[in-house]
Amino acid sequence: MSSQENALLAAIHALLSGDGELTGLIGPNAIFDRLLQRPQLPAIVFGDCETVDLSTADGRLCEHFLTLEIWSEAHGRKLAQDIEARVRAVLDDAAPSLDGAVLVNLAYRSTRVKRVARTGYFLAEMRFRAVTEPV
C-alpha cells in the first residue's frame, strides 16, 4: 500500500509544481513534505495521508484520504483561498500517471480555513480522496 501512496503523492507534487498559475501564487520550490522551522510563505505542505485497503477477491484497491495544507502569512485569508482554489482546479478529477499503480480517481472533498493563533498564519486544510490499484 505504501508504494501506491508514495506514487500518488509524487504525482500530486508533479502536478502542483508544474502548474504555472500556482507557481505564480506561491513562488518556486514552495511545496514541502513538512512545514519548515522558518518557512518561506506562502507554501503548500503535504499533511496527513490515511490509506485503507479495499481489496477484494477481484483485485487490490487502496483508498487514500490526503490533506494538503496551504500556509500563508498574509494579513487576511484571501491569499490562502486563492491558492486553495487553484490547487482544487489542478487536482480535482485529475488523471496523472502513477509509477507502479493506476489512479482510479482523485476527488476534492472539503476545505477548512483558519487562523493559527500561535503564529498568526492562515492555514487552509484541503481534503482529497483518491483510489489506486497496482499495475
C-alpha positions in Angstrom: 0.0 0.0 0.0 2.8 2.5 0.8 4.2 2.2 -2.7 0.8 3.2 -4.1 0.6 6.1 -1.6 4.1 7.3 -2.5 3.3 7.1 -6.2 0.1 9.2 -5.6 2.0 11.8 -3.6 4.8 12.0 -6.2 2.2 12.5 -9.0 0.3 15.2 -7.0 3.6 17.0 -6.3 4.5 16.9 -10.0 1.0 18.3 -11.0 1.2 21.1 -8.5 4.8 22.1 -9.1 4.2 22.0 -12.9 1.3 24.5 -12.8 2.5 28.0 -13.8 -0.5 29.8 -12.3 0.0 28.1 -8.9 3.8 28.8 -9.0 2.8 32.5 -9.6 0.8 32.4 -6.4 3.3 30.6 -4.1 6.6 31.0 -5.9 9.1 28.3 -7.0 10.0 25.5 -4.7 7.2 26.1 -2.2 5.7 22.6 -1.9 7.0 20.6 1.0 6.6 17.3 2.8 6.7 19.1 6.2 6.5 22.7 7.4 10.0 24.0 7.8 11.0 25.7 11.1 11.4 29.1 9.4 9.2 28.7 6.4 9.0 30.9 3.4 5.4 31.5 2.9 3.0 31.0 1.2 3.7 27.3 0.9 1.9 24.0 0.3 2.7 21.2 2.7 1.6 17.5 2.5 -0.3 16.8 5.6 -1.9 13.6 6.8 -2.5 10.7 4.4 -4.5 7.7 5.5 -4.6 4.7 3.3 -7.2 2.0 3.5 -7.0 -1.4 1.9 -10.2 -2.0 -0.2 -9.0 -5.2 -1.8 -11.5 -7.9 -2.9 -11.1 -11.3 -4.5 -11.2 -9.5 -7.9 -8.3 -7.0 -7.2 -6.3 -4.9 -4.8 -7.6 -1.3 -4.4 -6.4 1.3 -2.0 -8.4 4.3 -0.8 -6.3 7.3 0.2 -7.5 10.3 2.3 -5.0 13.1 1.8 -4.7 16.5 3.5 -2.9 19.4 1.8 -2.0 22.3 4.0 -1.8 25.8 2.5 0.1 28.2 4.8 0.1 32.0 4.3 1.4 34.8 6.5 -0.7 37.4 4.6 -2.9 39.7 6.8 -6.1 38.1 5.5 -7.3 34.7 4.3 -7.7 35.8 0.7 -4.3 34.6 -0.5 -4.8 31.2 1.2 -8.3 30.9 -0.5 -6.8 31.9 -3.9 -4.2 29.2 -3.6 -6.8 26.7 -2.4 -9.0 27.5 -5.5 -6.0 26.9 -7.8 -5.0 23.6 -6.1 -8.6 22.4 -6.4 -8.7 23.3 -10.1 -5.4 21.4 -10.7 -6.2 18.3 -8.7 -9.9 17.7 -8.7 -10.6 14.8 -11.1 -7.1 14.9 -12.4 -5.7 11.8 -14.0 -1.9 11.8 -13.7 0.1 8.7 -14.4 1.5 6.9 -11.4 4.6 4.9 -11.1 3.6 1.3 -10.4 -0.1 2.0 -9.9 -3.2 3.2 -11.7 -5.2 6.2 -10.4 -8.8 5.2 -10.4 -10.0 8.6 -9.3 -8.8 11.8 -7.4 -11.6 14.0 -5.9 -11.7 17.1 -3.8 -13.7 16.6 -0.6 -13.5 19.7 1.6 -11.6 22.7 2.9 -11.3 24.3 6.3 -9.6 27.7 6.6 -8.4 29.1 10.0 -6.0 31.5 11.5 -3.4 29.8 13.7 -3.4 31.8 16.9 0.2 30.9 17.9 1.8 32.2 14.6 -1.0 34.4 13.1 -0.6 32.5 9.9 -3.6 31.4 7.9 -4.0 27.7 7.2 -6.3 26.1 4.6 -6.6 22.4 5.1 -7.8 20.7 1.9 -9.0 17.1 1.9 -8.9 14.8 -1.1 -9.9 11.2 -1.7 -8.1 9.0 -4.2 -8.4 5.4 -5.2 -5.5 3.5 -6.7 -4.7 -0.1 -7.8 -1.4 -1.7 -8.5 -0.3 -2.3 -12.1 
